[in-house]
Amino acid sequence: MAILEQIVARQPAGARFVISAAQLGLPLTAFDALVQQWIADGAPGFEMAAVPHRKCIDGEFFIDRVTVRRLT
């Protein structure tokens, strides 16, 4: 995912930053599934730095943004 790689590459090692569904151009359901995969398997070049933010749509909660920390 080229957009994600660009976002991560702009950050210095150790920096905390936000990645959102809107930044990646993904619907909430797809972004939620992607973040769930990062949580389970590890993320590419960064780690979760805070609890993911969720948005409620029709009574169901989806992750819409995460705060992460870039690894070296």
Steps between C-alpha positions, in 0.01 A plus 500: 500500500698796363311773689569332834869460416523871412332605826735283707812604305436871575526437875828484692575189705312508830244759384134462599250572225145421391387276216134528404262331262461830315878536449514159337178552304340191654145447622476446876430129468814441290715720726367321811593163348847630408565632851376175654760323287773743617401436862513121453808469276696822550497810286742587218759735651302623800328388820177602666561787742146546635159337506343519151224758458164352401197650328149363545298440185154346534586366844824335387846633590776527241859621543534827307848612612799378695791671671824318424873531566750451219764235554857533373 
